[in-house]
Amino acid sequence: MKTYDVVIIGGGPGGYNAAIRAGQLGLSVACVEGRSTLGGTCLNVGCMPSKALLHASELYEAAVGGEFASLGIEVKPTLNLAQMMKQKDESVSGLTKGIEFLFRKNKVDWIKGWGKLDGVGRVTVSDEQGVITELQAKDIVIATGSEPTPLPGVTIDNQRIIDSTGALALGEVPKHLVVIGAGVIGLELGSVWRRLGSQVTVVEYLDRICPGTDEEAAKTLQRSLAKQGMKFKLGSKVTQATVSAQGVNLSLEPAAGGSAETLEADYVLVAIGRRPYTQGLGLESVGLETDKRGMLANQHHRTGVPGVWVIGDATSGAMLAHKAEDEAISCIEQIAGKAHEVNYNLIPAVIYTRPELASVGKTEEQLKAEGREYKVGKFPFSANSRAKINHETEGFAKVLADARTDEVLGVHLVGPSVSEMIGEYCVAMEFSASAEDIALTCHPHPTRSEALRQAAMNVDGKAMQI
């Protein structure tokens, strides 16, 4: 039996960052991961490959859709889907190998196989050949991530009915792709295939897209995506899917009740969310139980069993890689006897469509529900110099500030490259900045980031460029 200070089950963003931080702090650490590569869902079949395809498909659409021609660039593009997938895989491979390097650098042992608890302080690992390795540690961190949530009546076969993993590896461009779920994954992957030539229809049970985001921002994004050709069937539920050699017939009903209809597609993407991956972890061996969703409860990353910790998608909170990374650092710092915590009020969220949607803090709907008085400052990208000369004028920057103190409470951006800009407000809000603080801060010109300052100025009606 090998003995460590810390054993981490799972090699995704939560697990590998926890392992690296433990190594940096001088702890002996092992990370158990059954995939052939590190990085978990995010690096292998999630965040990173989807961004590779989003980037490539944006360039392709710019070439075939006339944007290049309007800039004076004459090309006759041809889609080479196999090469597009190849460069995506090469990028992913480079990232996963980078984590292996960081493990070696920080003296982290990668135990290859699937791990489970085997009593307090013990983990057993089974590799592909069935060889069992026993590990012992004072502290064990569960960082097993999540998996796609199944939809009753719609069986995923990754042939015609696919999940997010299947949508990243299609060998042809669908004629008609139906996406079930208007959240982050559905909209991003739907965008990829629409740009490459698919007709895309998004079916959503709720009467809006992007549940949980600021409603005005979500509506603005939906209008933009609809203008690009994406069709939406909101307030609709899928009750059955019938697969044939040619495609899939979906039975739809209004969520509020009413007459059913049939929707035909050659591929269907099920993207209704994700659920914690906690089955088969041997939780019963230490007396742990999950809730109905499979989620483990935590108090500052501690489970109800001393020495067993949980981070990332396997526990409560947003299922985001950067949230898992923050929890990883906080968890390991506490194990090492240091003080650390995560500010869950300032976890940014991004949807990487075009335009992008990025937000941090409270939405207008949340502030209204709390009865908190607030001020709104908005600035459209159509009035931003850099956005105008780049022909990227859709969307806006919106700042919500406390009516009395002027403290920034929430920021919601729809527009070009806003994923790269939301961090400014994350920093500002971490220091409890006021809208005036941002309004008084010089921003470089011409940049899209000037919209952030103008929105802050407009909280008190002082925007100068509209």
C-alpha positions in Angstrom: 0.0 0.0 0.0 1.3 3.4 -1.0 0.9 6.2 1.5 0.5 9.9 0.7 -0.5 13.1 2.5 -3.3 13.7 0.0 -5.0 11.4 -2.6 -7.2 13.1 -5.2 -9.8 11.2 -7.1 -10.3 12.8 -10.6 -7.9 14.6 -12.9 -10.1 17.4 -14.2 -9.7 21.1 -13.5 -10.6 20.6 -9.8 -8.4 17.5 -9.4 -5.3 18.5 -11.4 -5.2 22.0 -9.8 -5.6 20.5 -6.4 -2.7 18.1 -7.1 -0.4 20.8 -8.4 -1.1 23.1 -5.4 -0.5 20.2 -3.0 2.8 19.5 -4.7 3.7 23.2 -4.5 3.1 23.2 -0.7 5.4 20.2 -0.2 2.7 17.6 0.4 3.1 14.1 -1.0 0.2 13.7 -3.4 -1.3 11.2 -5.9 -4.0 12.0 -8.5 -6.2 9.1 -9.6 -7.5 9.4 -13.2 -8.8 6.6 -15.4 -8.7 8.5 -18.7 -5.7 8.0 -20.9 -5.1 11.7 -20.6 -5.4 14.2 -17.8 -7.7 17.3 -17.9 -11.1 15.7 -17.4 -14.1 16.6 -19.4 -13.0 20.2 -19.7 -9.8 19.6 -21.6 -10.7 16.4 -23.4 -14.3 16.7 -24.5 -15.6 20.0 -23.2 -14.4 23.5 -22.8 -11.2 23.3 -24.8 -12.2 21.3 -27.9 -15.4 23.3 -28.1 -13.5 26.6 -28.2 -11.2 25.2 -30.9 -14.2 24.5 -33.1 -15.9 27.8 -32.2 -12.8 29.7 -33.3 -12.4 27.7 -36.5 -16.1 27.9 -37.4 -16.1 31.7 -36.9 -13.2 32.1 -39.3 -15.0 29.8 -41.8 -18.2 31.7 -41.6 -16.3 35.0 -42.0 -14.8 33.6 -45.2 -18.0 32.1 -46.8 -20.5 34.6 -45.4 -19.1 37.7 -47.0 -17.4 39.3 -44.0 -13.9 38.7 -45.5 -15.1 40.1 -48.9 -16.5 43.2 -47.3 -13.0 43.8 -45.8 -11.4 43.5 -49.2 -10.2 39.9 -48.7 -11.2 37.7 -51.7 -11.1 34.0 -51.0 -12.9 30.8 -52.1 -13.0 28.7 -49.0 -13.7 25.0 -48.8 -14.6 23.2 -45.6 -12.1 20.4 -44.7 -14.0 19.0 -41.6 -11.4 16.3 -41.1 -8.6 18.8 -40.8 -10.7 21.0 -38.5 -11.2 18.1 -36.2 -7.5 17.2 -36.4 -6.3 20.6 -35.4 -8.8 20.5 -32.5 -7.4 17.2 -31.3 -3.8 18.4 -31.6 -4.6 21.4 -29.5 -6.2 19.3 -26.8 -3.3 16.9 -26.9 -0.9 19.7 -26.3 -2.9 20.9 -23.3 -3.2 17.5 -21.6 0.5 16.8 -22.1 1.1 20.2 -20.4 -0.6 18.9 -17.3 1.5 15.8 -17.3 4.6 18.1 -17.3 3.2 20.1 -14.4 2.6 16.9 -12.4 6.3 15.9 -12.9 7.5 19.4 -12.1 5.5 19.4 -8.8 6.2 15.7 -7.9 2.6 14.6 -8.3 2.1 10.8 -8.9 -0.5 10.1 -11.5 -2.1 6.8 -10.6 -3.8 5.5 -13.8 -7.1 3.9 -13.2 -10.5 4.4 -11.6 -10.5 5.1 -7.9 -13.0 4.6 -5.1 -13.1 4.9 -1.4 -12.4 1.8 0.6 -13.0 3.0 4.1 -11.6 6.1 5.9 -8.2 7.0 4.6 -8.1 4.4 1.9 -8.6 4.4 -1.9 -8.4 1.4 -4.2 -7.6 2.0 -7.9 -8.5 -0.5 -10.7 -6.6 0.0 -14.0 -7.6 -1.2 -17.5 -6.1 -4.6 -16.9 -8.0 -5.0 -13.6 -4.9 -4.6 -11.5 -5.7 -3.1 -8.1 -3.6 -0.6 -6.4 -4.2 0.4 -2.7 -3.5 3.9 -1.5 -3.6 5.4 1.9 -3.9 9.1 2.9 -4.9 11.3 5.8 -6.9 13.4 3.4 -8.8 12.3 0.3 -10.3 14.8 -2.2 -13.2 13.8 -4.4 -13.0 15.7 -7.7 -14.8 13.4 -10.0 -16.7 16.0 -12.1 -19.9 15.5 -13.9 -21.6 13.8 -16.9 -24.3 14.8 -19.3 -27.8 14.6 -17.8 -30.0 12.0 -19.7 -33.4 12.9 -21.0 -36.2 10.3 -20.5 -37.6 9.1 -23.8 -34.4 10.2 -25.7 -31.7 7.6 -25.6 -28.2 8.8 -26.4 -26.4 6.4 -28.8 -23.8 8.9 -30.1 -24.8 7.9 -33.6 -27.9 9.9 -34.3 -28.7 11.1 -30.8 -25.6 12.6 -29.4 -24.3 14.2 -26.3 -21.7 17.0 -26.1 -18.9 14.5 -26.6 -20.5 13.2 -29.8 -21.2 16.8 -31.0 -17.4 17.5 -30.9 -16.6 14.6 -33.2 -19.2 14.4 -36.0 -17.8 13.2 -39.3 -20.2 15.3 -41.4 -22.1 18.5 -41.2 -25.7 17.8 -40.2 -28.4 19.1 -42.6 -30.7 19.7 -39.6 -29.4 19.6 -36.1 -31.9 19.8 -33.2 -30.4 20.9 -29.9 -32.4 20.0 -26.8 -31.5 22.6 -24.2 -30.8 26.3 -24.6 -28.0 26.5 -22.1 -24.3 27.1 -22.5 -23.4 23.8 -24.1 -26.4 23.7 -26.5 -25.9 27.2 -27.8 -22.1 26.9 -28.2 -22.2 23.6 -30.1 -25.3 24.7 -32.0 -23.4 27.8 -33.1 -20.5 25.7 -34.3 -22.6 23.5 -36.6 -24.8 26.4 -37.8 -21.7 28.3 -39.0 -20.5 25.2 -40.8 -23.8 24.9 -42.7 -26.4 23.2 -40.6 -29.9 24.2 -40.0 -30.1 24.4 -36.2 -33.3 24.3 -34.1 -33.0 24.7 -30.3 -35.8 23.2 -28.2 -36.0 24.5 -24.6 -38.5 23.6 -21.9 -38.4 27.1 -20.3 -39.8 30.2 -22.1 -36.3 31.7 -22.3 -32.7 30.8 -23.2 -29.7 30.8 -20.8 -31.6 30.2 -17.6 -30.0 31.9 -14.6 -28.5 34.8 -16.6 -29.7 38.3 -16.7 -33.0 38.3 -18.6 -32.2 41.3 -20.8 -28.8 39.9 -21.7 -30.4 36.6 -22.6 -33.0 38.1 -24.8 -30.4 40.2 -26.6 -28.3 37.1 -27.3 -31.3 35.2 -28.5 -32.2 38.0 -31.0 -28.7 37.9 -32.3 -28.6 34.1 -32.7 -32.0 34.1 -34.4 -30.8 36.8 -36.8 -27.9 34.4 -37.7 -30.4 31.7 -38.6 -30.8 29.7 -35.4 -34.4 28.8 -34.7 -35.9 28.5 -31.2 -38.8 26.5 -29.9 -39.2 27.7 -26.3 -41.6 26.4 -23.8 -41.5 23.0 -25.4 -40.7 19.6 -24.2 -39.5 16.5 -26.0 -41.5 13.4 -25.1 -40.0 10.8 -27.4 -37.4 10.2 -30.1 -37.6 7.6 -32.8 -34.3 6.8 -34.6 -34.0 5.6 -38.2 -31.1 5.1 -40.5 -31.7 8.5 -42.0 -32.2 10.5 -38.8 -34.5 11.1 -35.8 -38.2 12.0 -35.4 -38.9 13.9 -32.2 -42.3 14.3 -30.6 -42.7 17.7 -29.0 -45.4 19.1 -26.7 -45.9 22.6 -25.3 -44.5 22.6 -21.7 -47.8 24.2 -20.6 -49.9 21.6 -22.4 -51.4 21.4 -25.8 -51.1 19.7 -29.2 -48.1 17.6 -30.0 -45.9 18.1 -33.1 -43.2 16.2 -34.8 -39.8 17.5 -35.6 -37.4 15.7 -38.0 -33.6 15.9 -37.9 -30.7 13.9 -39.0 -28.9 14.5 -35.7 -30.2 15.4 -32.2 -27.9 16.9 -29.5 -29.1 16.4 -25.9 -27.7 19.3 -23.9 -30.1 19.7 -20.9 -27.3 20.0 -18.4 -24.9 17.9 -16.4 -25.1 15.9 -13.2 -22.4 15.0 -10.6 -20.4 11.9 -11.4 -20.4 10.1 -8.0 -21.6 6.6 -8.7 -19.3 3.7 -7.9 -17.1 5.8 -5.6 -17.5 3.6 -2.6 -19.2 6.4 -0.6 -21.0 3.8 1.5 -17.6 2.5 2.8 -17.2 5.8 4.8 -20.9 6.5 5.4 -21.4 9.2 2.8 -24.6 9.7 0.8 -25.5 11.9 -2.1 -28.7 13.8 -2.7 -31.2 12.8 -5.5 -29.0 14.4 -8.1 -25.9 12.5 -7.0 -24.4 15.6 -5.4 -22.3 15.5 -2.2 -22.8 18.2 0.4 -19.9 20.2 1.7 -19.0 22.7 4.4 -16.0 24.7 3.1 -15.2 21.7 0.9 -15.4 19.2 3.8 -17.9 16.3 3.6 -19.5 14.9 6.7 -16.6 12.5 7.1 -13.3 13.8 8.6 -10.5 13.6 6.0 -12.8 13.4 3.0 -13.2 16.5 0.9 -15.2 17.3 -2.2 -14.8 20.0 -4.9 -16.0 20.9 -8.4 -19.0 19.5 -10.2 -19.4 16.7 -7.6 -20.7 19.2 -5.1 -22.9 22.3 -5.0 -22.5 25.5 -7.0 -21.9 26.4 -10.6 -20.5 23.6 -12.8 -17.6 25.6 -14.1 -13.9 24.8 -14.5 -12.7 28.0 -12.9 -15.0 27.5 -9.9 -13.5 24.0 -9.5 -10.0 25.5 -9.7 -10.8 28.0 -7.0 -12.2 25.3 -4.8 -9.1 23.1 -5.4 -6.8 25.9 -4.2 -9.0 26.6 -1.2 -9.3 22.9 -0.3 -5.6 22.2 -0.4 -4.7 25.3 1.4 -7.0 24.3 4.3 -5.5 20.8 4.3 -2.1 22.4 4.6 -3.2 24.4 7.6 -3.7 27.7 5.8 -6.7 30.0 5.7 -8.5 30.2 2.4 -12.0 30.6 1.0 -13.9 31.0 -2.3 -16.0 34.1 -3.0 -19.0 32.4 -4.6 -20.7 35.8 -5.3 -18.0 36.6 -7.8 -17.7 33.5 -10.0 -18.0 34.8 -13.6 -20.0 32.9 -16.3 -19.5 33.0 -20.0 -21.3 31.8 -23.1 -18.8 31.7 -26.0 -21.3 32.3 -28.9 -20.9 35.3 -31.2 -21.6 37.7 -29.7 -20.5 36.3 -26.3 -22.4 36.7 -23.1 -20.4 37.2 -19.9 -21.6 38.1 -16.4 -20.6 38.3 -12.8 -22.6 39.1 -9.6 -26.3 39.7 -9.3 -28.8 39.9 -12.1 -31.6 42.5 -12.2 -34.1 39.7 -11.4 -32.2 38.7 -8.3 -31.9 42.3 -7.0 -35.6 42.9 -7.5 -36.4 39.6 -5.7 -34.2 40.8 -2.8 -35.9 44.2 -2.7 -32.6 45.9 -3.1 -32.6 49.4 -4.6 -30.2 49.7 -7.5 -29.1 51.9 -10.4 -28.4 50.7 -14.0 -25.8 52.0 -16.4 -25.8 50.7 -20.0 -23.7 51.4 -23.0 -24.2 49.8 -26.4 -21.3 48.4 -28.4 -22.8 50.1 -31.5 -21.4 53.4 -29.9 -17.9 51.9 -29.2 -15.3 53.0 -31.7 -13.3 49.7 -31.8 -16.5 47.6 -32.1 -17.7 49.8 -34.9 -14.6 49.6 -37.0 -14.5 45.8 -36.5 -18.1 45.5 -37.5 -19.0 43.9 -34.1 -21.6 46.2 -32.8 -24.2 43.9 -31.4 -24.8 43.9 -27.6 -24.1 46.1 -24.7 -22.4 46.5 -21.3 -24.6 46.8 -18.3 -23.6 47.7 -14.8 -25.8 47.3 -11.7 -24.9 49.4 -8.7 -26.3 49.9 -5.2 -28.6 53.0 -5.2 -27.1 54.3 -2.0 -23.5 53.3 -1.9 -22.8 53.0 -5.6 -21.1 49.6 -5.0 -21.1 47.4 -8.2 -23.4 44.5 -7.6 -23.6 42.9 -11.0 -22.2 43.2 -14.5 -23.7 41.7 -17.7 -22.0 42.0 -21.1 -23.2 40.9 -24.5 -20.8 41.6 -27.3 -17.4 41.0 -28.9 -14.7 39.4 -26.7 -16.5 40.1 -23.5 -15.2 36.9 -22.0 -11.8 38.6 -21.9 -13.3 41.8 -20.4 -15.4 40.5 -17.5 -12.3 39.9 -15.4 -11.9 43.7 -15.0 -15.2 43.8 -13.1 -14.3 40.6 -11.1 -11.2 42.4 -9.8 -13.2 45.6 -9.1 -16.0 43.8 -7.3 -13.5 41.8 -5.2 -12.4 45.1 -3.8 -16.0 46.4 -3.4 -15.5 49.0 -6.1 -18.1 51.6 -6.9 -19.3 52.4 -10.4 -17.6 55.7 -10.0 -14.3 54.0 -9.4 -14.5 52.4 -12.8 -15.8 55.6 -14.4 -12.8 57.5 -13.1 -10.3 54.9 -14.4 -8.6 55.7 -17.7 -9.1 53.0 -20.4 -7.0 52.7 -23.6 -8.5 54.0 -26.8 -9.7 52.6 -29.1 -10.7 49.4 -27.3 -13.9 47.5 -26.7 -13.1 47.8 -22.9 -14.1 51.5 -23.1 -17.7 50.3 -23.2 -17.2 49.0 -19.6 -16.1 52.5 -18.4 -18.9 54.2 -20.3 -21.5 51.9 -18.8 -20.1 52.7 -15.3 -20.3 56.4 -16.1 -23.9 55.9 -17.2 -24.9 54.6 -13.8 -25.2 58.3 -13.0 -26.2 59.4 -16.5 -22.7 60.7 -17.3 -21.8 58.5 -20.4 -20.2 60.8 -22.9 -20.4 58.7 -26.1 -24.1 58.2 -26.5 
